[in-house]
Amino acid sequence: VTRILVLLLASLLCLSLAAYFTRTSKPTPNKALMDSAAVVTRRAFDALYAEKQARGIPVDESDMTHSGVIGRSNLTAITTTDGSLSAKRVSTNPNFAALFVLYLRRAGVHAGDEVGLMFSSSFPALNIACLAACEAVGARVCLMNSVGASVYGATDADFTQNLKKELVDYVATKSD
């Protein structure tokens, strides 16, 4: 029985090594655009964080990645509902911009095409990533955005989603 198990494990190891060394990787289409969108998103987060600090707007301690897009944990005049901190934190991954590039390309969007976007201010990080993706593929954006947001979203009336979009546009033009 031991001999059979050893032979079985050795065979499994050989098959695993053969599969690993004979695999082929195909190039990722739009990789340069995806990388560019992710970089612009990270730069936009950095700019938003710096702008908050420059304006003396308190950065919530929940913003562990210093993205500048995690809103306040308390209720404000434009807070709509309770929000999930973990969901807001996950949304600050700049690679969501790369995913949005992939989605835009799969939808057949190319440079010069117009894209209609409806944003919730509850997830400003995803909104920024989507704008960066549209910029990367050269799409023109027609944007509608909510004013209110759930907790941890764009809930600071002094630092609204519209201001954030202006800063993102600025960062995107400076990313060349």
N, C-alpha and C positions, 0 to 999 in steps of 0.2 A: 504494500500500500504506500509506504514512504517513497519507494522508488518511482511509482506512478505519479505521485504528487510532485516530485522533483522534476521529472520529465515534463509534466504538464506546465509547471512554472517556467521551466527553461524554454519550452515552446512558446508560451505566452510572451516571454521577454523577447525572444527572437522576432515574433510577429510584430510586437510593439516597436522594436527598433527598425524593422523593415518599413513599417508604415511611416515612422517619423522621418527616415532618411530618403524615402522615395516620394514624399509629398511635394506637391507643386503649389506655389503661391501665385495667384493671379493678381495683377496690379489693381489697386482700388481706383475706380474711375472718380474723377473730381477730387482726388486727394489734396491737390494744391489749394483748391477752393475751400475744402473742408478745414484744412489747417489754417488758412487765412481767416476764415470766419471765427474759429476758436481763439486765435490770437487777438483779433479785434475785440471779441467779447471780453477776454481777460483784461485788455487795456482799458476798455470801457468801465469795467468794474473798478480798476485801479483809479481811474479818473473820478468816478462817482465817490469813492471812498475819500479821496483827497479833497474833493469839492465839499463834501459834508464837513470834513475837519476844518477847511478854510472858512466855512460859514458858521462855524461853532455849533453845528447841529449834532446833537449827541448820537454816537454810533452805539446801537444796542449791543450789549455784551454777547448776545446770541450770534452775532455776525463773526463767527470764528475764522472765516476765510478772508475777512476784510474786503468783502465784495461791495459794500456800500448799498446793497439792495435788500438786506434783511431789515424790515421795518420794526417799529416799536412793539413791545410786548403789551403795552397798555392801550386802552381805548383812546381814540382821537376823534375829531369832528368828522373824519371821512372813513372811519372804520365801519365796515358793514357787518361782519360776522366773525366768529372764532376762526382761527387758522391753525394749521399744523406746522410747527417749527421744523420738524424733520423734513417735511415736504419742501419747505422753503429752502432749507439748507441743501438738499439734494439738487434743487433747481439751479444752484450757483455753479455747477460744473460747466466750464466754458465749452466742453465738448458737445453740449446740446446744440450749439451752433453748427457743428459738423453734421450732426444728425438732421438738422433742419435743411442743410444743403442737400443731403441725400434725398429727403422728402420732396424738396422743390424740384430736383432733377427728375425724380420718378414721376412727378406730376407733369413733366414736360415744360417746366419753366426755364426760359433762357434770357439772356441779356435783352433788355428793352421791353420784356413782357411786364404787364401790370398785375400786381398781386394785391388782393383785398385781404386785410388783416383785421380781426376783431380781438383786441387785447383785454384781458382782465388785469387790473392793477394789483390783483392779489399775487401775481407771479411776475414781478418786474424782471427777474433774472432771465426767465424764459422769453419774455418780450424782447429783451436786449439781444439775446442769442438769435432770435428769429430775425430781428432787424439786421444783425451782422451777416446772417446767412443770405438775406435778400441783397444786401450790398455786395457780397462776394459773387453772387451769380449775376449781378447787374440788373436785378428786377426793380421796377418802379413800384413804390408802395402807396396804397391808398389805405389809410389807417383810421380805425375807430377804436377809442380807448375808454374804459370805464373810469369814473372819477374815484369812486369808493373802492376799498380793498379790505380783505380780511386781515386779521391780526398777523403781523410779521410781513405783510405785503407793503405796498407803497402807501402807507397810512399817515405819513407826515405831510401835513398841508403846506409846510414850507419847502418841501422837497418832493414835488409831485412827479408822476409818471411823465408828464409833458416836459418838464425840465430835464429829466433823465434822458428822454429821447433826443433833446437838443444836444446834450453832452455826448451821447452815442454818435450822433451824426458828425459832430466835431472830431471825435476820435477816429471814426471811419475815414474821414478825409485826410487825416494826418498819418494814416497807417502805411502809406506807400513808401 
